[in-house]
Amino acid sequence: MVGLLALVTASIFFGAAIYVNVAEHPARLGLDDGAALAQWGPAYKRGFAMQAPIAILSALLGAAAWWTTSDLLWALGAVIMLTNWPYTLLIIMPTNRQLEATLSGGDRETRERLMRWGQLHAVRSALGAAATVVYLISAQRGL
């Protein structure tokens, strides 16, 4: 049961992350630079508040599934989910800080930073997808 909860939470994380890359961020980039930056700020804060705990919860559930089943794939899925945290803090956060420090968004650098942010965020989507697939394989093996 714990493994299935890990799978569900990884799937939720992946769904939210891929939504950002496929729908929200492209729509944001359709705005002028200032409006795109203005929309990115609150969207990022809300997204972080939602996705960060889901990533940790999924990793903890995956670790619990590994602990109870000794199936290393659960541990692998947990590590992949947990990787979102250091990736975000070390790789994405510098771009986030640059965007947050921008007072006016009407320049080419802001647009380039927003585009870079979308590319960096796509890695989070890929991590969510990978963890979901690993958890799914683990769940199927346990049936």
N, C-alpha and C positions, 0 to 999 in steps of 0.2 A: 504494500500500500504506500509506503514512504517513497518508493521508487516512482510510482505513478504520480505522486504529488510533485516529485522533482521534474518529471516529464511535463506535467501540466504547467508548472511555473516557468520552465525553460521555454515552453511554447508561447506562453503569454509574453515573456520578455522578447522573444524573437518577433512575435506579431507586432508589438509596439515599436521595436527598433526598425523593422522593415517598413512599417507605415511611415516613419519619419523619412526614410530614404526614398520611398516610392511616391509618396503623396505630399506630405507636409513640406519637406525642404524644397522640392521642385516648385511647388506653389509659391513658397516664400521667395525663391529666386526670380519669380515672375514679377515681383514688386520692384519699385525703384530702390536704390541702395539704402536710403534712409529708412524707408518703410520696412524693408527686409530686415534690417538690423533691429528696428523697434519691435518687430514681431518675434525675432529670434530670441531676444532676451527673456521674456516671460515664458515662451514655449520651452526654452532650454531648462529654466528653473523648475518648471512643472514636470517636464520629462525626467529630469534627474531625480526629483523627489519620488517619482513613481518607479523608475527602472532600477535605481540603485538597490532598494530593499528587495526587489524581486530577484535580482541577480544573487544577492547574498542568501536569500531564502532558498533558492533553487540549489545553490552550491551546498548549503547545509543539509538539505534533503537528500541530495546526491551522495554526500558523505555518509549520511545515516544509512542509506540504502547499501552502500558499499560495506559499511560496518556490519550490517545485519546479514548480508548475503555473501560477502567476501568476493564479489564479482568486481574485478578491477575496472570494468567499463563504467560502473557507477562513479568510481573515483575519478576517472578521466573526464567524464561529463561535468563533475563538480569542479575540477580544476579549470576546465574551459570556461565555465560560467564565472568562476571567481576571477579569471584573467581579465574580465571586463573592468574590474576595479583598478588594478595598476595601469592597465592600458589607458583608461580614462584619465587617471590622475597624472600620469607621466607623459602621455603622447597628446591627448586631446586638450588637456587643461591649459597649456600655453596659448593655444589658439582661442580657447574660451576667454582667457584673461585679456587677450588683445582685443577681442570683440567687445567685452564688457567695458574696457577702458576707452573705447571709441565714443567720443561725445557726439559727433555728427557722422551719419553714415553715407554722406553723399560723395564718396570718392571710390576710385578704382581699387584701392587696397582693401577696403571693406568688402567689396564684392568678391575679391580674390580670397579673402579670409573666410567668408561664408561658403564659398565653393570648396575650399580646403576642408572646412569643418564637415561638410557633407561627405567628402571622401573618407575622412577619418571616422566618421560615424558609421560608415558602411562596414568597417571592420567589426564594430560592435554587433551589427546585424549578422555578419558571418559567424562570429563567435556564438551568438544565440542559436543560429541554425545548426552549427556543428554540435553544440551541446544537446540540442533537441534530438538530432539524429543518433548521437551516441546513447542518450537515455532511451530512445525508442528501441534501439538494438538490444540494449540491456533488458528492457521490459519484455521484449519478445523472447529473449533467451530464458527468462525466468518463468515463462508460461508452461 
